[in-house]
């Protein structure tokens, strides 16, 4: 049980540091200095997804639809994104990046690629067997957190 407590303590520390610029490599300098991590990630998902909408973005960012609605309103107001509807579906609202957002999108992508390379070097220090254990652990953790996030979302809807 001692090891489990140590792992839990480390996870709690990682969660508490998740928004730090130094932990996962996000550097808020240059273009990105003007944006929160949530705004940069929202811009990123809008640039990546096919027909991005509030629901898709919220699911992928691991936040509520209300949080994405708030972010998207701010990005719309700043002229970084625009909303549109498909002619055959006037109910659903989608987003796309404007030319003003493209440099932010590209800078965020570049930083993610650099950080990914750094993490790949880090994981190279572990054997295939150790990486398998890490993969199993994080896959289960992701599923657990996903279930908890969905349950919280359902609970919020019921209020």
N, C-alpha and C positions, 0 to 999 in steps of 0.2 A: 504493500500500500504506500510505502514511503516514495517509491518511484512514481506512482500515479499522482501523488500530491506534488512532486517536483514538476512533472509534465504539466499539470494543471496550472501551477504557479507561472510557468513559462508562457503558457497560452494566454493567461490573463495579462501578463506583461506585454505580449505581442499585440493583443487587442488594444490595450491602452496606448500603445505606440503607433498604431496603424496609420494615423494621420500625420505622423512625423515625416518631414521631408527626408530625413536621413535613413529611416528604416527600410523602406522599399524603393528608395532611389528617386523619388519625385523631387525634382529641383524646381522650386518656384522662383525662377529668375527669368529674365528676358520677357518674352511674350506671356509665359505662364504665371508671372508674378502678379498679374492682374486678376487671376481666377482662383477660386477655391478648387480643391481636388475634385469635389463633386461636380462642379461646373465643367472642368476639363474632361472628366470621365463621361459626363452627359454628352458633351460635344463629340467625344470619341465614338460613343455608341451610335449617335445619330449619323456619323460619317460611315460607320461600318455596316449597320443594319439595312436590310431591304424593307422599306416601308416602316420606319421606326415610329412607334406610337408610345404613349405614356405607359401602357401595360408592359410592352416588351422591354423598354428601357428600365422600368422599375424592377422587373424580374432579374435582369442581368446585372444591375447595380446592387441588388440586394437591399433595396429601400422601398418605401411605400409609394403608391401611385401619387399620393398627395405631395410627397417630397419632389417627385419628378415634375409634377404640374407646377410647383413653385419655381423649380429650376428653369423649366421651359419658358415660363412667363418672363423671368428675368432675362434669359437669352434672347427671347423674341423682342423684348423692349430694347436690348442693346444692338439689335440688328444682326445677331450672329446666326440665328436660325430663322426659318420661316415655316409656317404651317400650310398644309394643303389637304385637299380631299380628293379622292378618286371619283370620277363622274358616276360610277356605278355603285358607290357607297358613300352617301352623304352623311352618314352617321359617324364614321371614324375620322379622326384628325391625325394626320401624319406630320412629320417634321423632316426638314432637309437643311443642310448647312448653307449659309450664304458665302459669298466670296470673302467676306470679312472674317469668317471663322476658319477658313482653310489654313492660314498660317499657324493658328493655334492647334488645329487638328494635326498638322504635319509635325509640329514641335513635340506634341504629346506622344505621337507615334515613335518619333526618333528616341525620345527618352525611354519609352517602354522597351524598345529594341536593345538599347544599351544596358538597361537593367536586366533584361532577360539573359543577355550574354554573361553578365556578372553572376547571376544565379546559376547558370549552367556550369560555370567554372566552380562554384561552390559545391554543387551536387556531384561533380566529378570526383570529389574527395570521398565519396561513399561507394561501396561495392554495389553490384547489381542486387544482391540480397538485401542490403540495407535500404536501397532505393525502393525495392518492392515493399518492404515494411512501411516506409514513409508513404508510399502511394496508397497502400491499404488504409493506413491511419487517416490520411487527409481526405480520402474518398468517403470514408465513414463519417468523419467530422463534417464535411461539406453537406452530406445527406442529412445529418442530424440538425445542423444549423438551418438548412433549407426547410425542413419540416417545422422547426420552431418559428421561422419567419412567416411561413404560410399560415400557421396556426394563429400567430399574432395578427396577421392581416384579416383573417376570418373573424377574430374576436373584435377587431376595430370596426368591421362592417356591422356587427351585431349591436353596436352601441347606439 
